[in-house]
Amino acid sequence: MRPIHVSFQVIQVNDNYLKLKAGYLFPEIARRVKAFSDSSPGVELIRLGIGDVTEPLPKACRDAMKAAIDEMGTESGFHGYGPEQGYSWLRESIAKSDYQTRGCEISADEIFVSDGSKCDSSNILDILGPGNRIAVTDPVYPVYVDSNVMAGRTGEANTLGRYNGLSYLPISADNQFVAEIPSEPVDLIYLCFPNNPTGAVVTKEELARWIDFAKDNEALILFDAAYEAFIQDDSLPHSIYEVEGAKDCAIEFRSFSKNAGFTGTRCAFTVIPKNIHGKAQNGDSVCLWNLWNRRQSTKFNGVSYMVQRGAQAVYTSEGRKQVKALVDFYMNNAALIRTSLLEAGFEVHGGEHAPYVWVNVPEGMDSWGFFDFLLEKANVVGTPGSGFGASGEGYFRLSAFNSRTNVETAMNRIASIRWSK
Ligand SMILES: *Cc1c(COP(=O)(O)O)cnc(C)c1O
Protein backbone atom coordinates (compact mmCIF):
# COMPACT_ATOMS: atom_id res chain seq x y z
CA MET A 1 0.00 0.00 0.00
CA ARG A 2 1.21 3.44 -0.84
CA PRO A 3 1.49 5.86 2.06
CA ILE A 4 -1.17 8.55 2.24
CA HIS A 5 0.26 11.88 1.19
CA VAL A 6 -0.82 14.99 2.95
CA SER A 7 -1.30 17.71 0.40
CA PHE A 8 0.26 21.05 1.22
CA GLN A 9 -1.64 22.79 -1.47
CA VAL A 10 -3.10 25.85 0.22
CA ILE A 11 -6.38 27.52 -0.67
CA GLN A 12 -6.32 31.24 -1.21
CA VAL A 13 -8.35 33.57 0.96
CA ASN A 14 -9.99 36.86 0.02
CA ASP A 15 -7.15 39.18 0.99
CA ASN A 16 -9.50 42.14 1.06
CA TYR A 17 -10.74 40.90 4.44
CA LEU A 18 -7.25 41.45 5.83
CA LYS A 19 -7.60 45.18 5.15
CA LEU A 20 -10.55 45.48 7.53
CA LYS A 21 -10.06 47.69 10.54
CA ALA A 22 -13.50 46.99 11.93
CA GLY A 23 -14.23 44.30 14.38
CA TYR A 24 -12.50 46.91 16.51
CA LEU A 25 -15.30 49.05 17.94
CA PHE A 26 -17.69 46.59 19.58
CA PRO A 27 -15.01 44.10 20.71
CA GLU A 28 -13.10 47.00 22.27
CA ILE A 29 -16.27 48.14 24.08
CA ALA A 30 -16.83 44.58 25.31
CA ARG A 31 -13.21 44.37 26.50
CA ARG A 32 -13.43 47.61 28.51
CA VAL A 33 -16.83 46.67 29.95
CA LYS A 34 -15.52 43.28 31.03
CA ALA A 35 -12.39 44.77 32.61
CA PHE A 36 -14.56 47.20 34.56
CA SER A 37 -17.08 44.53 35.63
CA ASP A 38 -14.29 42.21 36.77
CA SER A 39 -12.79 44.94 38.94
CA SER A 40 -16.17 46.14 40.30
CA PRO A 41 -18.28 43.03 40.89
CA GLY A 42 -21.96 43.61 41.65
CA VAL A 43 -22.16 46.98 39.86
CA GLU A 44 -25.21 47.08 37.59
CA LEU A 45 -24.37 48.48 34.18
CA ILE A 46 -26.94 50.10 31.89
CA ARG A 47 -26.25 49.59 28.21
CA LEU A 48 -27.26 52.47 25.99
CA GLY A 49 -24.74 51.48 23.37
CA ILE A 50 -26.60 48.94 21.35
CA GLY A 51 -28.52 49.58 18.14
CA ASP A 52 -31.01 46.81 18.85
CA VAL A 53 -34.64 47.13 19.89
CA THR A 54 -35.75 45.90 23.30
CA GLU A 55 -39.59 45.91 23.27
CA PRO A 56 -41.55 42.73 22.37
CA LEU A 57 -42.98 42.08 18.90
CA PRO A 58 -46.35 43.71 18.16
CA LYS A 59 -49.34 41.44 18.80
CA ALA A 60 -50.71 41.91 15.27
CA CYS A 61 -47.43 40.54 13.85
CA ARG A 62 -47.29 37.63 16.28
CA ASP A 63 -50.91 36.68 15.56
CA ALA A 64 -50.27 36.75 11.81
CA MET A 65 -47.15 34.62 12.20
CA LYS A 66 -48.96 32.09 14.41
CA ALA A 67 -51.82 31.81 11.93
CA ALA A 68 -49.27 31.33 9.14
CA ILE A 69 -47.59 28.49 11.03
CA ASP A 70 -50.93 26.73 11.44
CA GLU A 71 -51.66 27.25 7.76
CA MET A 72 -48.32 25.62 6.94
CA GLY A 73 -49.49 22.55 8.90
CA THR A 74 -52.36 21.95 6.52
CA GLU A 75 -52.26 20.35 3.11
CA SER A 76 -54.03 23.22 1.40
CA GLY A 77 -52.18 25.98 3.25
CA PHE A 78 -48.65 24.62 2.96
CA HIS A 79 -46.10 26.83 1.19
CA GLY A 80 -42.77 25.66 -0.17
CA TYR A 81 -40.35 28.02 -1.89
CA GLY A 82 -41.92 31.42 -2.28
CA PRO A 83 -41.06 33.99 -4.93
CA GLU A 84 -37.44 35.18 -4.49
CA GLN A 85 -38.70 38.77 -4.69
CA GLY A 86 -41.24 38.31 -1.89
CA TYR A 87 -44.96 37.47 -1.93
CA SER A 88 -47.00 39.84 -4.06
CA TRP A 89 -49.47 40.58 -1.23
CA LEU A 90 -46.62 41.98 0.89
CA ARG A 91 -45.08 43.89 -2.03
CA GLU A 92 -48.52 45.37 -2.82
CA SER A 93 -49.05 46.47 0.81
CA ILE A 94 -45.61 48.09 0.90
CA ALA A 95 -45.99 49.85 -2.46
CA LYS A 96 -49.40 51.20 -1.50
CA SER A 97 -48.85 52.17 2.15
CA ASP A 98 -45.22 53.27 2.17
CA TYR A 99 -45.08 54.88 -1.26
CA GLN A 100 -48.25 55.49 -3.27
CA THR A 101 -50.16 57.09 -0.37
CA ARG A 102 -47.19 59.42 0.10
CA GLY A 103 -47.31 60.42 -3.56
CA CYS A 104 -44.39 58.24 -4.70
CA GLU A 105 -44.92 56.34 -7.94
CA ILE A 106 -43.37 53.07 -6.82
CA SER A 107 -45.01 49.87 -8.01
CA ALA A 108 -45.14 46.52 -6.20
CA ASP A 109 -42.72 44.88 -8.62
CA GLU A 110 -40.07 47.50 -7.79
CA ILE A 111 -40.07 46.20 -4.18
CA PHE A 112 -37.71 43.32 -3.34
CA VAL A 113 -38.47 41.73 0.05
CA SER A 114 -35.38 40.46 1.89
CA ASP A 115 -34.04 39.27 5.21
CA GLY A 116 -32.38 42.56 6.09
CA SER A 117 -31.21 46.00 5.04
CA LYS A 118 -27.75 45.28 6.34
CA CYS A 119 -27.56 42.38 3.88
CA ASP A 120 -29.10 44.32 0.99
CA SER A 121 -26.92 47.39 1.44
CA SER A 122 -23.85 45.12 1.22
CA ASN A 123 -25.15 42.74 -1.45
CA ILE A 124 -26.00 45.59 -3.80
CA LEU A 125 -22.28 45.75 -4.65
CA ASP A 126 -22.74 42.44 -6.50
CA ILE A 127 -24.44 44.27 -9.36
CA LEU A 128 -22.16 47.33 -9.40
CA GLY A 129 -18.81 47.40 -11.14
CA PRO A 130 -15.36 47.74 -9.56
CA GLY A 131 -14.54 51.09 -11.15
CA ASN A 132 -17.13 53.19 -9.31
CA ARG A 133 -15.92 56.07 -7.15
CA ILE A 134 -17.63 55.73 -3.79
CA ALA A 135 -18.62 58.39 -1.27
CA VAL A 136 -19.54 57.75 2.35
CA THR A 137 -20.13 60.16 5.20
CA ASP A 138 -17.76 60.30 8.14
CA PRO A 139 -19.00 59.20 10.73
CA VAL A 140 -20.90 56.39 9.01
CA TYR A 141 -22.81 53.11 9.55
CA PRO A 142 -19.75 50.81 9.26
CA VAL A 143 -21.47 48.27 6.96
CA TYR A 144 -21.24 50.57 3.90
CA VAL A 145 -17.48 50.89 4.27
CA ASP A 146 -16.66 47.31 5.25
CA SER A 147 -18.74 45.78 2.46
CA ASN A 148 -16.76 47.84 -0.05
CA VAL A 149 -13.50 46.75 1.53
CA MET A 150 -14.54 43.08 1.37
CA ALA A 151 -15.56 43.45 -2.27
CA GLY A 152 -12.13 44.84 -3.12
CA ARG A 153 -13.41 48.30 -3.96
CA THR A 154 -10.88 50.10 -1.71
CA GLY A 155 -7.18 50.18 -0.98
CA GLU A 156 -5.62 49.87 2.46
CA ALA A 157 -6.66 51.95 5.48
CA ASN A 158 -4.48 54.82 6.70
CA THR A 159 -3.70 55.62 10.34
CA LEU A 160 -7.05 57.41 10.71
CA GLY A 161 -8.80 54.23 9.61
CA ARG A 162 -9.79 55.81 6.28
CA TYR A 163 -9.52 53.60 3.21
CA ASN A 164 -7.75 54.64 0.06
CA GLY A 165 -10.17 54.88 -2.80
CA LEU A 166 -13.20 56.03 -0.75
CA SER A 167 -14.34 59.66 -0.66
CA TYR A 168 -15.17 60.64 2.90
CA LEU A 169 -17.72 63.40 3.41
CA PRO A 170 -17.26 64.78 6.93
CA ILE A 171 -20.41 65.52 8.93
CA SER A 172 -20.47 67.53 12.13
CA ALA A 173 -22.48 70.16 13.96
CA ASP A 174 -21.01 72.69 11.48
CA ASN A 175 -23.06 71.23 8.60
CA GLN A 176 -26.01 69.98 10.73
CA PHE A 177 -24.69 66.47 10.08
CA VAL A 178 -25.72 66.65 6.42
CA ALA A 179 -22.64 66.30 4.23
CA GLU A 180 -21.64 68.96 1.73
CA ILE A 181 -22.26 68.03 -1.89
CA PRO A 182 -18.97 66.42 -3.08
CA SER A 183 -16.60 68.75 -4.87
CA GLU A 184 -15.22 65.87 -6.94
CA PRO A 185 -17.34 63.59 -9.11
CA VAL A 186 -18.37 60.32 -7.47
CA ASP A 187 -20.51 57.45 -8.79
CA LEU A 188 -22.03 55.89 -5.68
CA ILE A 189 -23.21 57.86 -2.66
CA TYR A 190 -24.40 56.25 0.56
CA LEU A 191 -26.89 58.38 2.48
CA CYS A 192 -28.76 57.39 5.65
CA PHE A 193 -31.63 59.48 7.04
CA PRO A 194 -32.71 59.58 9.83
CA ASN A 195 -29.08 58.88 10.49
CA ASN A 196 -27.34 56.21 12.46
CA PRO A 197 -25.19 57.22 14.38
CA THR A 198 -25.91 60.98 14.56
CA GLY A 199 -29.73 60.96 14.65
CA ALA A 200 -29.74 63.74 12.01
CA VAL A 201 -32.48 64.19 9.41
CA VAL A 202 -32.58 65.68 5.94
CA THR A 203 -35.14 68.04 4.40
CA LYS A 204 -36.68 67.60 0.96
CA GLU A 205 -34.75 70.66 -0.25
CA GLU A 206 -31.43 69.18 0.86
CA LEU A 207 -32.26 65.83 -0.73
CA ALA A 208 -33.17 67.64 -3.93
CA ARG A 209 -29.61 69.02 -4.06
CA TRP A 210 -28.23 65.47 -3.77
CA ILE A 211 -30.55 64.28 -6.51
CA ASP A 212 -29.42 67.15 -8.76
CA PHE A 213 -25.82 66.19 -8.09
CA ALA A 214 -26.53 62.54 -8.84
CA LYS A 215 -28.27 63.41 -12.11
CA ASP A 216 -25.54 65.84 -13.20
CA ASN A 217 -22.85 63.23 -12.47
CA GLU A 218 -24.85 60.17 -13.53
CA ALA A 219 -24.32 58.88 -10.00
CA LEU A 220 -26.40 56.47 -7.94
CA ILE A 221 -27.64 57.28 -4.42
CA LEU A 222 -27.97 54.35 -2.02
CA PHE A 223 -30.51 55.68 0.46
CA ASP A 224 -30.92 53.89 3.79
CA ALA A 225 -34.27 54.78 5.37
CA ALA A 226 -34.24 52.13 8.12
CA TYR A 227 -35.31 54.77 10.68
CA GLU A 228 -38.02 56.58 8.67
CA ALA A 229 -40.74 55.54 11.15
CA PHE A 230 -39.11 57.70 13.82
CA ILE A 231 -39.69 60.95 11.90
CA GLN A 232 -42.01 63.21 13.92
CA ASP A 233 -42.25 66.18 11.56
CA ASP A 234 -44.61 65.66 8.62
CA SER A 235 -42.64 67.96 6.35
CA LEU A 236 -39.57 65.69 6.45
CA PRO A 237 -39.30 63.00 3.75
CA HIS A 238 -39.78 59.36 4.83
CA SER A 239 -38.58 58.19 1.44
CA ILE A 240 -36.15 59.66 -1.08
CA TYR A 241 -38.85 59.12 -3.73
CA GLU A 242 -40.88 61.93 -2.15
CA VAL A 243 -38.40 64.16 -3.92
CA GLU A 244 -38.75 64.74 -7.66
CA GLY A 245 -36.21 62.89 -9.80
CA ALA A 246 -35.15 60.30 -7.22
CA LYS A 247 -36.70 57.51 -9.26
CA ASP A 248 -33.98 58.06 -11.85
CA CYS A 249 -31.01 57.89 -9.52
CA ALA A 250 -31.77 56.31 -6.13
CA ILE A 251 -32.15 52.86 -4.59
CA GLU A 252 -33.84 52.80 -1.18
CA PHE A 253 -33.33 50.35 1.69
CA ARG A 254 -36.08 49.86 4.28
CA SER A 255 -36.43 47.45 7.16
CA PHE A 256 -39.00 46.16 9.63
CA SER A 257 -36.20 45.86 12.21
CA LYS A 258 -36.49 49.16 14.00
CA ASN A 259 -40.16 50.13 13.54
CA ALA A 260 -41.77 46.74 14.22
CA GLY A 261 -38.98 45.16 16.28
CA PHE A 262 -38.00 42.59 13.61
CA THR A 263 -34.26 42.63 14.38
CA GLY A 264 -34.47 38.98 15.44
CA THR A 265 -37.33 38.07 13.08
CA ARG A 266 -35.66 39.39 9.90
CA CYS A 267 -37.58 41.18 7.19
CA ALA A 268 -36.70 44.20 5.08
CA PHE A 269 -37.02 45.40 1.50
CA THR A 270 -35.14 47.25 -1.20
CA VAL A 271 -36.71 49.48 -3.81
CA ILE A 272 -35.15 49.49 -7.28
CA PRO A 273 -37.09 51.70 -9.70
CA LYS A 274 -37.20 50.14 -13.15
CA ASN A 275 -35.84 53.17 -14.97
CA ILE A 276 -32.45 53.28 -13.22
CA HIS A 277 -29.67 52.30 -15.61
CA GLY A 278 -25.96 51.75 -15.36
CA LYS A 279 -23.31 51.27 -17.99
CA ALA A 280 -21.69 48.02 -19.10
CA GLN A 281 -18.01 47.94 -20.10
CA ASN A 282 -19.01 47.89 -23.75
CA GLY A 283 -20.97 51.09 -23.18
CA ASP A 284 -24.43 49.51 -23.23
CA SER A 285 -27.04 50.88 -20.88
CA VAL A 286 -28.20 48.19 -18.42
CA CYS A 287 -31.28 48.25 -16.19
CA LEU A 288 -30.30 47.74 -12.52
CA TRP A 289 -33.70 46.18 -11.72
CA ASN A 290 -32.93 43.34 -14.13
CA LEU A 291 -29.54 42.69 -12.53
CA TRP A 292 -30.89 42.74 -8.97
CA ASN A 293 -33.79 40.48 -9.96
CA ARG A 294 -31.25 38.08 -11.46
CA ARG A 295 -29.01 38.31 -8.42
CA GLN A 296 -31.84 37.61 -5.98
CA SER A 297 -33.21 34.75 -8.08
CA THR A 298 -29.82 33.05 -8.06
CA LYS A 299 -28.46 33.82 -4.59
CA PHE A 300 -31.58 34.21 -2.43
CA ASN A 301 -34.60 32.04 -1.77
CA GLY A 302 -36.89 34.52 -0.09
CA VAL A 303 -37.99 35.29 3.45
CA SER A 304 -40.05 32.66 5.28
CA TYR A 305 -43.80 32.67 4.67
CA MET A 306 -44.54 33.22 8.38
CA VAL A 307 -42.26 36.24 8.63
CA GLN A 308 -43.71 37.85 5.50
CA ARG A 309 -47.20 37.37 6.96
CA GLY A 310 -45.93 39.02 10.14
CA ALA A 311 -44.54 41.94 8.13
CA GLN A 312 -47.80 42.31 6.23
CA ALA A 313 -49.62 42.73 9.58
CA VAL A 314 -47.62 45.94 10.11
CA TYR A 315 -49.95 47.50 7.50
CA THR A 316 -53.23 46.48 9.19
CA SER A 317 -54.98 49.03 11.39
CA GLU A 318 -54.04 47.11 14.56
CA GLY A 319 -50.48 46.71 13.33
CA ARG A 320 -50.14 50.41 12.57
CA LYS A 321 -51.35 51.36 16.06
CA GLN A 322 -48.97 48.92 17.73
CA VAL A 323 -45.99 50.01 15.65
CA LYS A 324 -46.77 53.64 16.41
CA ALA A 325 -46.89 52.80 20.12
CA LEU A 326 -43.43 51.19 19.88
CA VAL A 327 -41.98 54.16 18.04
CA ASP A 328 -43.57 56.57 20.54
CA PHE A 329 -42.14 54.57 23.41
CA TYR A 330 -38.58 54.81 22.07
CA MET A 331 -39.00 58.45 21.10
CA ASN A 332 -40.10 59.28 24.66
CA ASN A 333 -36.89 57.60 25.82
CA ALA A 334 -34.96 59.72 23.33
CA ALA A 335 -36.67 62.89 24.60
CA LEU A 336 -35.79 61.94 28.16
CA ILE A 337 -32.14 61.43 27.18
CA ARG A 338 -32.08 64.75 25.32
CA THR A 339 -33.62 66.83 28.10
CA SER A 340 -31.58 65.23 30.86
CA LEU A 341 -28.32 65.80 29.03
CA LEU A 342 -29.24 69.37 28.08
CA GLU A 343 -30.05 70.09 31.73
CA ALA A 344 -26.74 68.57 32.74
CA GLY A 345 -25.00 71.03 30.43
CA PHE A 346 -24.19 68.84 27.45
CA GLU A 347 -24.50 69.86 23.82
CA VAL A 348 -26.77 67.27 22.17
CA HIS A 349 -27.91 66.48 18.61
CA GLY A 350 -30.39 64.02 17.13
CA GLY A 351 -32.96 62.18 19.21
CA GLU A 352 -35.89 64.17 17.76
CA HIS A 353 -36.60 62.06 14.68
CA ALA A 354 -34.32 59.12 15.45
CA PRO A 355 -33.71 56.76 18.36
CA TYR A 356 -30.12 58.01 18.71
CA VAL A 357 -28.78 60.99 20.63
CA TRP A 358 -25.38 62.27 19.53
CA VAL A 359 -23.61 64.08 22.34
CA ASN A 360 -20.57 66.36 22.32
CA VAL A 361 -18.11 64.95 24.83
CA PRO A 362 -17.03 67.41 27.57
CA GLU A 363 -14.00 69.56 26.86
CA GLY A 364 -10.69 67.97 27.56
CA MET A 365 -11.89 64.45 26.79
CA ASP A 366 -11.97 62.40 23.63
CA SER A 367 -14.67 59.87 22.70
CA TRP A 368 -12.95 56.91 24.39
CA GLY A 369 -12.07 59.05 27.41
CA PHE A 370 -15.75 59.90 27.84
CA PHE A 371 -16.65 56.23 27.35
CA ASP A 372 -14.39 55.28 30.29
CA PHE A 373 -15.64 58.22 32.36
CA LEU A 374 -19.33 57.29 31.93
CA LEU A 375 -18.57 53.62 32.52
CA GLU A 376 -16.73 54.31 35.79
CA LYS A 377 -18.74 57.22 37.16
CA ALA A 378 -22.27 56.40 35.98
CA ASN A 379 -21.94 52.71 35.07
CA VAL A 380 -23.51 53.57 31.73
CA VAL A 381 -22.26 52.07 28.45
CA GLY A 382 -22.53 54.13 25.27
CA THR A 383 -20.71 54.14 21.95
CA PRO A 384 -17.69 56.38 21.24
CA GLY A 385 -18.31 58.51 18.15
CA SER A 386 -14.78 57.85 16.88
CA GLY A 387 -15.79 54.22 16.36
CA PHE A 388 -17.98 55.36 13.43
CA GLY A 389 -15.17 57.26 11.71
CA ALA A 390 -12.42 59.80 12.30
CA SER A 391 -14.86 62.74 12.22
CA GLY A 392 -16.92 61.10 14.98
CA GLU A 393 -14.11 61.97 17.40
CA GLY A 394 -15.41 64.30 20.11
CA TYR A 395 -18.90 62.77 20.00
CA PHE A 396 -20.71 59.95 21.77
CA ARG A 397 -23.81 57.96 20.78
CA LEU A 398 -26.56 57.06 23.23
CA SER A 399 -29.36 54.79 22.08
CA ALA A 400 -33.02 55.12 23.12
CA PHE A 401 -33.56 51.35 22.72
CA ASN A 402 -34.00 50.31 26.34
CA SER A 403 -36.61 50.10 29.09
CA ARG A 404 -37.94 53.34 30.59
CA THR A 405 -36.55 52.41 34.00
CA ASN A 406 -33.07 51.84 32.59
CA VAL A 407 -33.11 55.12 30.69
CA GLU A 408 -34.34 57.02 33.77
CA THR A 409 -31.75 55.43 36.03
CA ALA A 410 -28.98 56.09 33.52
CA MET A 411 -29.96 59.75 33.20
CA ASN A 412 -30.20 60.21 36.98
CA ARG A 413 -26.74 58.75 37.36
CA ILE A 414 -25.29 61.01 34.65
CA ALA A 415 -26.97 64.08 36.17
CA SER A 416 -25.53 63.37 39.60
CA ILE A 417 -21.94 62.90 38.41
CA ARG A 418 -22.09 66.17 36.52
CA TRP A 419 -23.30 68.16 39.52
CA SER A 420 -20.79 66.70 41.98
CA LYS A 421 -17.80 67.42 39.77
C1 LIG B 1 -30.52 48.74 12.05
C2 LIG B 1 -30.11 49.31 10.75
C3 LIG B 1 -30.54 48.73 9.56
C4 LIG B 1 -31.45 47.54 9.53
O1 LIG B 1 -30.74 46.38 9.29
P1 LIG B 1 -31.50 44.98 9.19
O2 LIG B 1 -30.49 44.09 8.55
O3 LIG B 1 -32.71 45.18 8.34
O4 LIG B 1 -31.85 44.55 10.59
C5 LIG B 1 -30.16 49.33 8.36
N1 LIG B 1 -29.39 50.44 8.35
C6 LIG B 1 -28.97 51.02 9.48
C7 LIG B 1 -28.16 52.25 9.40
C8 LIG B 1 -29.30 50.46 10.72
O5 LIG B 1 -28.86 51.04 11.83
The ligand as an ORCA input file, in Angstrom:
! r2SCAN-3c Opt
* xyz 0 1
  C     -30.516     48.736     12.049
  C     -30.105     49.314     10.751
  C     -30.540     48.734      9.559
  C     -31.449     47.536      9.531
  O     -30.744     46.376      9.290
  P     -31.501     44.980      9.186
  O     -30.488     44.093      8.547
  O     -32.707     45.178      8.337
  O     -31.850     44.554     10.587
  C     -30.157     49.327      8.361
  N     -29.393     50.439      8.351
  C     -28.969     51.016      9.479
  C     -28.160     52.253      9.401
  C     -29.305     50.462     10.718
  O     -28.863     51.039     11.830
*
